[in-house]
Structures are given as structure tokens and as C-alpha cells.
Amino acid sequence: MNQRTHPTDDNIMISMLKELGDIVSNILESESGRLLAAACRADTLSSAVAWLVDRRKYRFATLVVQALPSGDLLDYWFYKPDAGPWVKLSVRLSGQARTVPSISEHVHAVDWHERQAEDLFGMTFTGHPKLGDFVLHEEWREGVNPMRPEFDAVKPMVEKEVDPRWHPEKILRTPGAFLMPIGPVYSDCAESAQFFLETVGEDVVRMIPRFFFKYRGVEKLAEHRSILDVLLMVERFSGTSAVAHATAFCRAVETIGLVAVPPRGEALRLIGAELERIRHHFSLLSDICHSTGMVVPSADIDVMEEESLRLSAQWSGHRYLYGLVSPGGVARDFSTSELALLSNGITGLAHAARRLYERLQFTSSFLDRFEGVGVVPMLNARRLGLVGPIARASSFKTDLRIHAPYGFYRHCPLAVEALESEGDGYARIRVLFAEVFASADIIKRALANLPDGPVMLPEQAVPAGEALGYVEAPKGAAFHYVRIGENGGVERLQLTTPSFTNWHGFHLAAENFAFQDFPIMMASFGLSIAESDR
């Protein structure tokens, strides 16, 4: 992001200057005042992070690592709900140095980010309790780090011969303890993931997930490509959240170019995002019903999902809303009749969902499988930085549409945040239904208050710079870091997806519950494996 030294009355900047003067340096504020960037040394990183998180109540967003000619650069991004600018703490290493103290013990949400950086960039985070065998499994040769500049993404890689003596980590040493592997290929799941369940009797005591069997290298393949080429990639790497990821990427590009999207374009983005959220939640609710053998409600919701897909196609031209979002706005405008079609369709879907929800609330065979099962306490949700409906079911307020409003959400806010306190499977179901109703309501309000004017700005060159785009995707907060080079192409892309964030906390729900409830808890979390295998 283009930055300059800028005097301000914002107390976070004043406090940083006064209290962290010997820890951080080069404190800069963005032109918009929405970002404070500060540099710190590796040995002072922990102190600066502790001050931000403990004293200023900031939350961790993402860790971005870049291998630059001058040395590796690590950017830690933080935000504070409802108030204050975003903060970026940067640690620059010189030469071949790749060692930084781990902050995972203090900020548990950064745990997987550090493990990912260790595999992809060859970083070492001193003090981290477990590094290695995360993104890159045993087929990868030691010392091969696919995100470093010297790695050729096109050249075929010679795989390492797998040691036949390899066995999964086992923690329990209690008599009668048993390790049950599930996956990476198993029935009723289209993606590849493995879960090691350590049990004593029927109770799961420890659950260790293992992902990235289909690591796709999206971020590596995006390097040196045009903005439109990368937009095509991010829009399609997770089909259930095409609008969300396209919007996050475009918001980053627009921030770099200092572009203000026309109000009508912002409103249409909101409508597309909420229509996508409704369809996504229908799909998830169908899977939840299916996991308990409730075939009739599952089929009813499948019909609703299909109707929402057809409505998307009739309105936008594509069932999954591909091609709707573009840098500078949306790709096309919509006529009065097309908007009326959408309004009527949304009303019908909301009514159908409400009737089904009322039936499920009085179905004891359904409730018995979810009430009190897969509990994630609020303190644990906060500690691991969980996001989306999973966090909100544990009464952890994380909705960026409300707490860091962007685009047309600033002018057409959600009426209320869907929150539940129990943190169990039934609480997650109630949040999903509540969000379907809230999305239908905000679409209707946005349509009623749709501004006039253009929907997209004329295409223009994007200058060199960097920015972090964010949205509240159907599964939760999504962050897209984008750096544009001098030639106008993408030099660095990093995607922090809600599934990657929430898989980190899935073990909280699985542990200390019966083995036979594991598929049901997976369904109630509703996370995407593909969003992590990027």
C-alpha cells in the first residue's frame, strides 16, 4: 500500500510511538488512515505482538512471507473489531537468514501459519512446538521449498521415495489406547484429508488432522501473471465462495490503485455475496441432515439449493456467480425485471427455509444427535481465532460485515449478528438458518435502496504497491494479500481462507466425544478441504 508519514490523533499510533519506541520503528500511516505499518526486529517481535494483542485487544489476521532479493520479509497483519486502523508488523531478515522467534505460544491462531511458512519458504520459527510434515508430506525432498524464487513451478519434481517404516504420530500411551486413521480417501467425501483419532474405548481423546494431499500451488502459479488471470484463479479455486474470494482479491487491487467502486457496483457485490451465502448454507445444512440419516429434510434442502443455483443463473448468467465481480465493480448492470426476479426468488427461498427450520426444531431424533455434541467453548474459539458461523455459534463475535464493514455494508448494515452461546452442533445449525434469513433480508433492503449510476469504473493501470483485501465469506473471514509489481502484474498473492483458519480448531469439537459422532461433527463444521489445499 502506498504510505507516507502522517500525523494523526489516533491513539493507537500515539501509543505505539510512546510505548514501543524502542521496539518498533518507521511507523507509517496509509493515505486513508486505515493501516499502520511498523517495522521491528526479530528479537522484539514477541513484545510488539504481546502489546497489540493483550494491551490493545487486536486480533491476528494473517502472516505473509515474501522471499525478496534483499532478504525475507515477514508481515504480521492485525485488526481490531469496531475500532482502530489495521496494523502490520514487519520483520525483515538480511541475506540468507531465515530464523524468527515463534509467537504461536502467545497467539495460538498463528500456529498453522508458521508451520506453513516453514514448509513453503524454509523458515525456522524458534520455540514452535511442532514444525515439519505439514503442507509438504513425505514425498517431498528435504530442502525443497516451493514458494522460494529458485523453485521452478513448471519443471517436474522428482519425488522422494517414501520410507515404508513411516507411521503416524501417536500421543496416547494409555493401556487400551487405539489409533484409528480415517482417510485420506473415504466414502461420501470428494476431497482428500486424513484424521488420526486416538481413542480409549469409544471416546476420542486426541484428533490430529493431516491435509494438503492435493497441494495445488495456486500462490506460486499466480506469480508474474496479470491481474485478470489471477482473478480467474482465485474465483475458481473454491467454487462455493467464488464471489467472496473474487471480491477480496479485487478489494486489494482497488486499494493499491486508490479506486473507489461506484455505489451501485458495491451494492450489486453485496447482493451477489449474500445470494452466494444462502446457497452455501443450504448445501451445508443438507450435508448436516444427511450425516444423521435425515434423508427427507436433506432432500428438501437440496431442492432449495438447486432453486438458489437456478436463481443465480437466471440473474447473473452463471449458477456459481462466476464472472460477476471485476476490478472496479461488477461486470454488468441488471434491469428492473432481473432485479424483480431476484427479489421474488429470495422471498420464496426464505419462506421455504423457515418452514423446514420450524419442523427440525421439533424433531427429537435430529436434535439428539447435535445438542451438546461437538462443543467449542467461546474462550477456545477466541484463543484459536476461529471465524464465521463456527465462531459465532460459540458467541465469539467475528463478522467482518459488522465489525469491519466494507463496501455497501457501510450503507446497508446487517440488522443483527447471528450469535449462539452453546457452541455445539445445534448452535451451529441455528446460526446457519439465522444467517440465511439475515441474508434474504439484506438482499431485499439492498434492492430497495439500490443506487443509480455506473456499476464499474473504466479499466485503468494499477500502480506498484501492496494491500490486504478482506471479506466475510460464507465460512468466515477471508484475507487476500496482493502485491503488484512495476509492470502491473501480480508479484505475490497469499490467500488466508476461513477453512484453513477453522480446521485448526476442529480438534476442539472432535475430542472428548464418542467416535461415532465424528462424521456428524465434521458435517456441522462444514469446512472445505480444497480451500486449504491451495
C-alpha positions as CSV (number, residue, x, y, z in Angstrom):
1,M,0.0,0.0,0.0
2,N,1.3,3.5,-0.8
3,Q,2.2,5.0,2.5
4,R,3.6,8.2,4.0
5,T,4.4,9.6,7.4
6,H,1.1,11.2,8.5
7,P,0.5,12.9,11.9
8,T,-2.8,11.7,13.4
9,D,-4.8,11.9,16.6
10,D,-5.5,8.2,16.5
11,N,-4.5,6.9,20.0
12,I,-3.1,3.6,18.6
13,M,-0.4,5.4,16.7
14,I,0.4,7.8,19.6
15,S,0.6,4.8,21.9
16,M,2.9,2.9,19.6
17,L,5.2,5.9,19.4
18,K,5.3,6.4,23.1
19,E,5.3,2.8,24.4
20,L,7.0,0.9,21.6
21,G,9.6,3.5,20.6
22,D,12.5,1.2,21.4
23,I,10.8,-1.9,19.9
24,V,9.3,-0.7,16.6
25,S,10.4,1.9,14.1
26,N,9.3,3.5,10.8
27,I,5.7,3.8,11.9
28,L,3.8,4.9,8.8
29,E,0.1,5.5,8.2
30,S,-1.6,4.8,4.9
31,E,-3.2,7.6,2.9
32,S,-6.7,6.5,4.0
33,G,-5.6,6.2,7.7
34,R,-6.8,2.6,7.7
35,L,-3.4,0.9,8.1
36,L,-0.4,1.5,10.4
37,A,2.8,-0.2,9.3
38,A,5.6,-0.6,11.7
39,A,9.0,-2.4,11.5
40,C,10.5,-4.4,14.3
41,R,13.5,-6.7,14.8
42,A,13.1,-10.4,15.1
43,D,14.1,-10.3,18.8
44,T,11.4,-7.6,19.6
45,L,8.6,-9.2,17.6
46,S,7.1,-11.1,20.6
47,S,7.0,-7.9,22.7
48,A,5.3,-5.9,19.9
49,V,2.7,-8.6,19.3
50,A,2.0,-9.0,23.0
51,W,1.4,-5.3,23.3
52,L,-1.0,-5.3,20.3
53,V,-3.0,-8.4,21.4
54,D,-3.0,-8.0,25.2
55,R,-3.0,-4.3,25.7
56,R,-4.8,-3.1,22.5
57,K,-7.1,-6.2,22.0
58,Y,-6.1,-6.6,18.4
59,R,-6.8,-9.9,16.6
60,F,-4.4,-11.8,14.3
61,A,-5.5,-11.8,10.6
62,T,-2.7,-13.5,8.7
63,L,1.1,-13.9,8.2
64,V,2.5,-13.1,4.8
65,V,6.0,-14.2,4.0
66,Q,7.9,-12.9,0.9
67,A,11.3,-14.0,-0.4
68,L,12.8,-10.8,-1.8
69,P,16.2,-10.1,-3.3
70,S,17.3,-8.1,-0.2
71,G,16.2,-10.9,2.2
72,D,13.0,-12.5,3.5
73,L,10.2,-10.3,4.7
74,L,7.5,-11.4,7.2
75,D,4.4,-9.2,7.6
76,Y,2.0,-9.9,10.6
77,W,-1.4,-8.4,10.0
78,F,-3.8,-7.5,12.8
79,Y,-7.1,-5.8,13.1
80,K,-9.3,-4.6,15.9
81,P,-13.1,-5.1,15.6
82,D,-15.2,-2.0,15.6
83,A,-12.4,0.5,16.1
84,G,-8.9,1.5,15.1
85,P,-6.8,1.0,11.9
86,W,-5.3,-2.3,10.8
87,V,-1.7,-2.9,11.9
88,K,1.1,-4.5,10.0
89,L,4.2,-5.6,11.9
90,S,7.1,-6.3,9.6
91,V,10.3,-8.2,10.3
92,R,13.0,-8.0,7.6
93,L,15.8,-10.6,7.5
94,S,19.0,-10.0,5.8
95,G,21.0,-12.3,3.5
96,Q,20.3,-16.0,3.9
97,A,18.8,-15.6,7.4
98,R,15.5,-17.5,7.8
99,T,15.1,-17.7,11.6
100,V,12.4,-15.9,13.6
101,P,11.1,-16.5,17.1
102,S,7.7,-18.2,17.1
103,I,4.7,-16.2,18.5
104,S,2.4,-19.3,18.4
105,E,2.5,-19.8,22.2
106,H,1.2,-16.3,22.7
107,V,-1.1,-16.0,19.6
108,H,-2.3,-19.6,19.1
109,A,-4.0,-18.6,15.8
110,V,-0.6,-18.2,14.1
111,D,0.4,-21.8,14.8
112,W,-0.5,-23.2,11.3
113,H,0.7,-20.0,9.6
114,E,4.2,-20.6,11.0
115,R,4.1,-24.3,10.1
116,Q,3.0,-23.4,6.5
117,A,5.8,-20.8,6.2
118,E,8.4,-23.4,7.4
119,D,7.4,-25.8,4.6
120,L,6.9,-23.4,1.8
121,F,9.7,-20.9,2.5
122,G,12.2,-22.9,4.6
123,M,11.7,-20.6,7.6
124,T,12.6,-21.6,11.1
125,F,10.4,-20.4,14.0
126,T,12.3,-21.0,17.2
127,G,10.2,-22.2,20.1
128,H,7.5,-23.6,17.9
129,P,6.4,-27.0,19.4
130,K,5.9,-28.8,16.0
131,L,7.4,-28.0,12.6
132,G,7.7,-30.1,9.5
133,D,5.4,-32.5,7.7
134,F,2.6,-30.1,7.3
135,V,1.9,-28.8,3.7
136,L,4.7,-30.9,2.3
137,H,4.4,-34.6,3.1
138,E,7.0,-37.4,3.0
139,E,7.1,-37.5,-0.9
140,W,8.8,-34.0,-0.9
141,R,12.6,-33.9,-0.7
142,E,14.2,-32.1,2.2
143,G,15.3,-28.6,1.4
144,V,12.7,-28.1,-1.4
145,N,10.5,-25.1,-0.6
146,P,8.0,-24.4,-3.4
147,M,7.4,-20.7,-2.7
148,R,11.0,-19.6,-2.9
149,P,12.1,-17.9,-6.1
150,E,14.5,-20.6,-7.2
151,F,11.8,-23.2,-7.3
152,D,10.5,-23.8,-10.8
153,A,6.8,-24.5,-10.7
154,V,6.7,-25.8,-14.3
155,K,9.6,-28.2,-14.1
156,P,8.6,-31.7,-12.9
157,M,9.8,-32.6,-9.5
158,V,11.5,-35.8,-8.6
159,E,9.6,-37.3,-5.6
160,K,11.4,-38.8,-2.7
161,E,10.9,-42.5,-2.1
162,V,8.7,-42.9,0.9
163,D,10.1,-44.7,3.9
164,P,8.0,-47.8,4.4
165,R,8.6,-47.5,8.1
166,W,6.7,-44.2,8.4
167,H,3.9,-44.2,10.9
168,P,1.6,-41.5,12.2
169,E,2.4,-39.7,15.4
170,K,0.9,-41.4,18.4
171,I,0.5,-39.4,21.7
172,L,-1.6,-41.7,23.9
173,R,0.4,-44.3,25.8
174,T,-2.5,-45.5,28.0
175,P,-3.3,-49.2,28.0
176,G,-6.1,-49.9,25.6
177,A,-5.4,-46.8,23.5
178,F,-6.1,-47.2,19.8
179,L,-5.3,-45.0,16.8
180,M,-7.9,-45.1,14.1
181,P,-6.9,-43.5,10.7
182,I,-9.7,-42.0,8.6
183,G,-8.8,-41.1,5.0
184,P,-7.2,-39.7,3.1
185,V,-9.8,-41.3,0.7
186,Y,-13.1,-42.4,2.2
187,S,-16.7,-42.6,1.2
188,D,-19.0,-39.6,0.9
189,C,-16.2,-37.1,0.6
190,A,-14.8,-35.8,-2.7
191,E,-11.6,-34.3,-1.2
192,S,-8.6,-35.9,0.4
193,A,-7.9,-35.4,4.1
194,Q,-6.7,-37.7,6.9
195,F,-7.7,-37.7,10.5
196,F,-5.9,-39.7,13.2
197,L,-8.3,-40.4,16.0
198,E,-6.8,-41.7,19.2
199,T,-9.4,-43.4,21.3
200,V,-9.8,-45.2,24.6
201,G,-13.0,-47.3,24.2
202,E,-15.5,-45.2,22.3
203,D,-14.2,-41.8,23.3
204,V,-11.9,-39.7,21.0
205,V,-9.2,-38.4,23.3
206,R,-6.9,-36.9,20.6
207,M,-7.5,-35.9,17.0
208,I,-4.7,-35.0,14.6
209,P,-5.7,-33.7,11.1
210,R,-3.5,-34.1,8.0
211,F,-4.3,-32.1,4.9
212,F,-2.6,-30.8,1.7
213,F,-2.7,-34.1,-0.2
214,K,-3.7,-32.1,-3.2
215,Y,-1.5,-29.0,-2.7
216,R,-2.1,-27.0,-5.9
217,G,0.4,-24.2,-5.6
218,V,-2.1,-21.5,-6.5
219,E,0.0,-18.8,-5.0
220,K,3.1,-19.9,-6.8
221,L,1.3,-20.1,-10.1
222,A,-0.1,-16.6,-9.6
223,E,3.4,-15.0,-9.7
224,H,4.0,-12.7,-12.6
225,R,0.6,-13.2,-14.1
226,S,-1.9,-10.4,-15.0
227,I,-4.5,-9.2,-12.5
228,L,-7.3,-10.7,-14.6
229,D,-5.6,-14.0,-14.9
230,V,-5.2,-14.2,-11.1
231,L,-8.8,-13.1,-10.6
232,L,-9.8,-16.1,-12.7
233,M,-7.7,-18.4,-10.4
234,V,-8.9,-17.1,-7.1
235,E,-12.6,-17.1,-8.2
236,R,-12.5,-20.7,-9.1
237,F,-10.2,-22.3,-6.5
238,S,-13.2,-22.7,-4.2
239,G,-16.4,-22.9,-6.1
240,T,-18.6,-22.5,-3.0
241,S,-17.2,-19.0,-2.4
242,A,-16.5,-17.5,-5.8
243,V,-18.0,-14.1,-5.1
244,A,-16.3,-13.8,-1.7
245,H,-12.8,-14.6,-2.9
246,A,-13.1,-12.6,-6.1
247,T,-14.3,-9.6,-4.0
248,A,-11.4,-9.9,-1.5
249,F,-8.9,-10.0,-4.3
250,C,-10.5,-7.1,-6.2
251,R,-10.6,-5.0,-3.0
252,A,-6.9,-5.5,-2.5
253,V,-6.2,-4.4,-6.1
254,E,-8.6,-1.4,-5.7
255,T,-6.8,-0.3,-2.5
256,I,-3.5,-0.4,-4.3
257,G,-4.9,1.7,-7.2
258,L,-6.8,4.0,-4.8
259,V,-10.0,3.1,-6.7
260,A,-13.5,3.9,-5.2
261,V,-16.0,1.4,-6.6
262,P,-19.3,3.1,-7.7
263,P,-22.0,2.8,-5.1
264,R,-24.3,0.7,-7.4
265,G,-21.4,-1.7,-8.1
266,E,-20.8,-2.1,-4.4
267,A,-24.5,-2.8,-3.8
268,L,-24.5,-5.4,-6.5
269,R,-21.5,-7.1,-5.0
270,L,-23.3,-7.2,-1.7
271,I,-26.3,-8.8,-3.3
272,G,-24.1,-11.4,-5.1
273,A,-22.3,-12.2,-1.9
274,E,-25.4,-12.7,0.2
275,L,-27.0,-14.9,-2.6
276,E,-23.9,-17.0,-2.5
277,R,-24.1,-17.2,1.3
278,I,-27.7,-18.5,1.1
279,R,-26.8,-21.2,-1.5
280,H,-23.7,-22.2,0.5
281,H,-25.6,-22.5,3.8
282,F,-28.3,-24.6,2.1
283,S,-25.6,-27.0,0.9
284,L,-24.1,-27.3,4.3
285,L,-27.5,-27.8,6.0
286,S,-28.3,-30.6,3.6
287,D,-25.0,-32.3,4.5
288,I,-25.7,-31.9,8.2
289,C,-29.1,-33.6,7.8
290,H,-27.6,-36.3,5.6
291,S,-25.0,-37.1,8.2
292,T,-27.7,-38.1,10.7
293,G,-29.7,-40.1,8.2
294,M,-32.5,-37.5,7.9
295,V,-33.0,-38.1,4.2
296,V,-36.3,-36.2,3.8
297,P,-35.1,-32.9,5.2
298,S,-31.8,-33.3,3.3
299,A,-33.7,-33.8,0.1
300,D,-35.9,-30.7,0.9
301,I,-32.8,-28.6,1.4
302,D,-31.3,-30.0,-1.8
303,V,-34.3,-28.6,-3.6
304,M,-33.8,-25.2,-2.0
305,E,-30.1,-25.3,-3.0
306,E,-31.0,-26.2,-6.6
307,E,-33.5,-23.4,-6.7
308,S,-30.9,-20.9,-5.4
309,L,-28.5,-22.1,-8.1
310,R,-31.1,-21.6,-10.8
311,L,-31.9,-18.2,-9.4
312,S,-28.2,-17.3,-9.6
313,A,-28.1,-18.5,-13.2
314,Q,-31.2,-16.6,-14.2
315,W,-30.0,-13.4,-12.5
316,S,-26.3,-13.4,-13.3
317,G,-25.8,-15.9,-16.1
318,H,-23.9,-18.5,-14.0
319,R,-25.0,-20.9,-11.3
320,Y,-22.0,-20.2,-9.2
321,L,-21.9,-16.4,-10.0
322,Y,-18.6,-16.7,-11.8
323,G,-17.6,-13.6,-13.7
324,L,-19.8,-11.2,-11.6
325,V,-17.0,-9.4,-9.7
326,S,-14.3,-7.4,-11.6
327,P,-11.7,-4.9,-10.5
328,G,-13.6,-1.6,-10.2
329,G,-17.1,-3.0,-9.7
330,V,-19.2,-5.7,-11.3
331,A,-19.1,-6.9,-14.9
332,R,-22.6,-5.9,-15.8
333,D,-25.7,-4.0,-14.7
334,F,-29.1,-5.5,-14.2
335,S,-32.5,-4.5,-15.5
336,T,-35.6,-3.8,-13.3
337,S,-37.1,-7.1,-14.4
338,E,-33.9,-9.0,-13.5
339,L,-33.8,-7.4,-10.0
340,A,-37.5,-8.2,-9.5
341,L,-36.9,-11.8,-10.4
342,L,-34.2,-12.0,-7.8
343,S,-36.3,-10.3,-5.1
344,N,-39.2,-12.7,-5.7
345,G,-37.0,-15.7,-5.7
346,I,-35.2,-14.7,-2.5
347,T,-38.6,-14.3,-0.7
348,G,-39.7,-17.8,-1.8
349,L,-36.4,-19.4,-0.6
350,A,-36.6,-17.7,2.8
351,H,-40.2,-18.9,3.4
352,A,-39.3,-22.5,2.4
353,A,-36.2,-22.4,4.7
354,R,-38.3,-21.1,7.6
355,R,-40.9,-23.8,7.3
356,L,-38.2,-26.5,7.3
357,Y,-36.4,-24.9,10.3
358,E,-39.6,-25.0,12.3
359,R,-40.0,-28.7,11.6
360,L,-36.5,-29.6,12.5
361,Q,-36.8,-27.7,15.9
362,F,-39.4,-30.3,17.0
363,T,-37.7,-33.4,15.6
364,S,-36.2,-35.2,18.6
365,S,-34.2,-37.8,16.5
366,F,-32.5,-34.8,14.8
367,L,-31.8,-32.8,17.9
368,D,-30.5,-35.7,19.9
369,R,-27.5,-36.0,17.5
370,F,-26.5,-32.3,17.8
371,E,-27.4,-30.9,21.2
372,G,-24.4,-31.0,23.4
373,V,-22.2,-32.6,20.8
374,G,-19.0,-31.1,19.3
375,V,-18.9,-28.3,21.8
376,V,-16.4,-25.5,21.2
377,P,-16.3,-23.1,24.2
378,M,-16.1,-19.4,23.5
379,L,-12.7,-19.0,25.2
380,N,-11.2,-21.7,22.9
381,A,-12.8,-20.2,19.8
382,R,-11.2,-16.8,20.8
383,R,-7.9,-18.4,21.6
384,L,-7.6,-20.1,18.2
385,G,-9.1,-17.1,16.3
386,L,-11.9,-19.1,14.8
387,V,-14.1,-17.3,12.3
388,G,-17.5,-17.4,10.6
389,P,-20.6,-19.4,11.8
390,I,-18.5,-21.8,13.8
391,A,-17.1,-18.9,15.9
392,R,-20.5,-17.2,16.2
393,A,-22.1,-20.4,17.4
394,S,-19.7,-20.1,20.4
395,S,-20.7,-16.4,21.0
396,F,-17.5,-15.1,19.5
397,K,-18.2,-12.0,17.5
398,T,-16.3,-12.2,14.3
399,D,-18.5,-10.9,11.4
400,L,-16.4,-8.5,9.3
401,R,-19.6,-7.2,7.7
402,I,-20.5,-5.7,11.1
403,H,-17.2,-5.3,12.9
404,A,-15.1,-4.0,10.0
405,P,-17.7,-3.0,7.5
406,Y,-16.7,-2.7,3.8
407,G,-18.3,-1.8,0.5
408,F,-22.1,-1.4,0.6
409,Y,-22.3,-2.9,4.1
410,R,-21.4,0.5,5.4
411,H,-24.6,1.9,4.0
412,C,-26.8,-1.2,4.4
413,P,-25.7,-3.0,7.5
414,L,-26.9,-6.3,8.8
415,A,-29.8,-5.9,11.2
416,V,-28.3,-8.2,13.8
417,E,-25.4,-10.6,14.1
418,A,-26.4,-14.3,14.4
419,L,-25.0,-15.5,17.7
420,E,-25.5,-18.5,19.9
421,S,-23.7,-19.4,23.1
422,E,-23.7,-23.2,23.4
423,G,-21.0,-23.8,20.8
424,D,-22.4,-27.3,19.9
425,G,-23.7,-28.7,16.7
426,Y,-27.2,-27.5,17.2
427,A,-25.9,-23.9,17.9
428,R,-24.1,-24.0,14.6
429,I,-27.3,-25.1,12.8
430,R,-29.2,-22.3,14.4
431,V,-26.6,-19.8,13.2
432,L,-26.7,-21.1,9.7
433,F,-30.5,-20.8,9.5
434,A,-30.4,-17.3,11.1
435,E,-27.8,-16.2,8.5
436,V,-30.0,-17.4,5.7
437,F,-32.8,-15.3,6.9
438,A,-30.5,-12.3,7.5
439,S,-29.0,-12.6,4.0
440,A,-32.5,-12.7,2.5
441,D,-33.4,-9.6,4.5
442,I,-30.3,-7.6,3.5
443,I,-30.7,-8.5,-0.2
444,K,-34.3,-7.2,-0.1
445,R,-33.1,-4.0,1.6
446,A,-30.2,-3.5,-0.8
447,L,-32.6,-4.0,-3.8
448,A,-35.0,-1.4,-2.3
449,N,-32.1,1.1,-1.9
450,L,-30.1,0.3,-5.0
451,P,-28.2,3.5,-6.1
452,D,-28.3,4.8,-9.6
453,G,-25.2,5.2,-11.7
454,P,-22.4,3.1,-13.2
455,V,-21.6,-0.4,-11.9
456,M,-17.9,-0.3,-12.8
457,L,-15.1,2.2,-13.4
458,P,-13.3,2.2,-16.7
459,E,-10.2,-0.1,-16.8
460,Q,-7.0,1.6,-15.7
461,A,-3.5,0.7,-14.9
462,V,-2.7,-0.4,-11.4
463,P,0.5,1.1,-9.9
464,A,3.0,-0.9,-7.9
465,G,2.0,-1.5,-4.3
466,E,0.6,-3.9,-1.8
467,A,-2.7,-4.3,0.1
468,L,-4.7,-6.8,2.1
469,G,-8.3,-7.3,0.9
470,Y,-10.8,-8.9,3.2
471,V,-14.4,-10.1,3.2
472,E,-16.8,-12.1,5.3
473,A,-17.1,-15.2,3.1
474,P,-19.8,-17.8,3.8
475,K,-17.5,-19.8,6.0
476,G,-15.9,-16.7,7.7
477,A,-13.2,-14.1,7.3
478,A,-11.1,-14.4,4.1
479,F,-7.9,-12.3,3.6
480,H,-6.2,-11.8,0.3
481,Y,-2.7,-10.2,0.3
482,V,-1.7,-8.8,-3.1
483,R,1.5,-7.2,-4.2
484,I,1.6,-5.6,-7.7
485,G,4.9,-5.1,-9.4
486,E,6.2,-2.2,-11.6
487,N,4.9,-4.0,-14.8
488,G,1.3,-4.2,-13.4
489,G,1.4,-7.9,-12.8
490,V,0.9,-9.8,-9.5
491,E,4.2,-10.4,-7.8
492,R,2.8,-12.0,-4.6
493,L,-0.6,-13.5,-3.8
494,Q,-1.5,-15.1,-0.5
495,L,-4.9,-16.4,0.4
496,T,-5.9,-16.9,4.0
497,T,-9.2,-18.8,3.9
498,P,-11.8,-19.4,6.6
499,S,-11.4,-23.2,6.2
500,F,-7.7,-23.0,6.8
501,T,-8.4,-21.0,9.9
502,N,-11.2,-23.2,11.3
503,W,-9.6,-26.6,10.5
504,H,-7.0,-25.5,13.1
505,G,-9.7,-25.6,15.7
506,F,-11.7,-28.6,14.6
507,H,-10.0,-30.9,17.1
508,L,-11.8,-29.0,19.9
509,A,-15.1,-30.3,18.7
510,A,-13.9,-33.9,18.0
511,E,-12.0,-34.6,21.2
512,N,-13.8,-35.9,24.3
513,F,-16.8,-37.1,22.3
514,A,-17.9,-40.5,21.0
515,F,-16.2,-41.9,17.9
516,Q,-19.5,-42.5,16.1
517,D,-20.2,-38.7,16.3
518,F,-17.1,-37.8,14.3
519,P,-18.9,-37.6,10.9
520,I,-21.7,-35.5,12.4
521,M,-19.2,-33.0,13.9
522,M,-17.4,-32.8,10.5
523,A,-20.7,-32.0,8.8
524,S,-21.7,-29.3,11.4
525,F,-18.3,-27.6,10.8
526,G,-18.9,-27.7,7.1
527,L,-15.3,-26.8,6.1
528,S,-13.7,-27.1,2.7
529,I,-10.6,-29.1,2.2
530,A,-10.0,-27.6,-1.2
531,E,-9.8,-24.1,0.4
532,S,-6.8,-25.3,2.4
533,D,-5.1,-27.3,-0.4
534,R,-4.5,-24.1,-2.4
